[in-house]
Amino acid sequence: MADFHKPSTISITCPKMISPFLKKEVEDLGFTVQHQRYAGVELKGSLHDCMKLNLCLSTAHRVHYLLKTFTANNADELHKELVTIPWEDYIDKHGYVSITSFIKNKTINNTQFANLKVKDAIVDRIREKTGSRPDSGSDLNKTVVFLFWKGTEASIYLDTSGESISRRGYRVRNHTAPMQETLASTIIQASKWKVGQHFINPMCGSGTLAIEAALMALGRPAGLLRPNYGIKHILGFDVGEWNSLRSDLKHSANKDFKGKIIATDIDNRAIKAAQKNAQTAGVDHLIEFHRCDFQDTPIPEGDGVVVFNPPYGERIGHDQELYDLYKTIGDFFKQECSGKWGYVFTGNFDLAKKVGLRTSQRIELYNSTIECRLLEYELY
């Protein structure tokens, strides 16, 4: 069985431009980040540490635990190195394993071929040592192995997350194109919002921003909502330690908080979807939902933020309806939101100019592959 307390390199991935926020999250948990990448961070830790990282991180995608780094010029050399790893200590001979990878090697032009070589090495080793072999496939709900192979340098990891951490498990209903939970969490952390202040989200869609804000206000790790992680299928996983950690995190969360969280949308289907998602997340009683035009969103007295994630279209400079929308958002900021911080997240820089207010910050983020900006306005 795997030694869950053996230290190794832990590589945590995230979307582009989010690594500074991920670094802070990791350090707030008491870890030391040794290296920050464009889309991730590295630190030293154990599989036991990976439990906490999976449950507590909100800006990460996956937590990878390094098994071995080696040189491989081609697929045969890759297989030769991989069969030396004691896979029988990590993967149940009657279990299930899936392979994911990042490949940039001149001898490989098909990622699936490299994944097949990894799978073959794993099952060959386990069959030789135990007489049986695990099943394999593309499902990420059991043991997951990740290969990073760039040039001649290869690293093989246990993916302790399996499905991306961004899939919290609360979003059971979607309306139009929902914002990824990881991005929503980053936007909130990038804003000047503090727990105890108001968080107002007009045009809320499926409610992701409001739900992530409620979870932060409670100090409740979003990972507690999800029942399954890749680490639970690694041999040596201690259910008692896992349940104890979950219990400690759950009981350390707040029961309530000051400040209001308000989510509005003119579309009744969006409000229903947001309410259902909030209910699944266990925070529906903490969020005020209103079906109304964003200009009628109630703005309470006191400090807080107003965050918009408006549509930004595909035809830059050709959509008069969106021009009018962004101008109206600016008017709403000026007329109704004085004393707050205003934010607009958009991937259309031409439309952003129509808000008509001077930005105090323009924070670069990505929505999948779309370069975006989180525009910050101080609303005097």
Secondary structure, 3 states (H helix, E strand, C coil): CCCCCCCEEEEEECCCCCHHHHHHHHHHCCCCEEEEECCEEEEEECHHHHHHHHHHCCCCCEEEEEEEEEECCCHHHHHHHHCCCCHHHCCCCCCEEEEEEEEECCCCCCHHHHHHHHHHHHHHHHHHHHCCCCEECCCCCCEEEEEEEECCEEEEEEECCCCCCCCCCCCCCCCCCCCCHHHHHHHHHHCCCCCCCEEEECCCCCCHHHHHHHHHHHCCCHHHHCCCCHHHHCCCCCHHHHHHHHHHHHHHCCCCCCCCEEEEECCHHHHHHHHHHHHHHCCHHHEEEEECCHHHCCCCCCCEEEEECCCCCCCCCCCHHHHHHHHHHHHHHHHHCCCCEEEEEECCHHHHHHHCCCCCEEEEEEECCEEEEEEEEECC
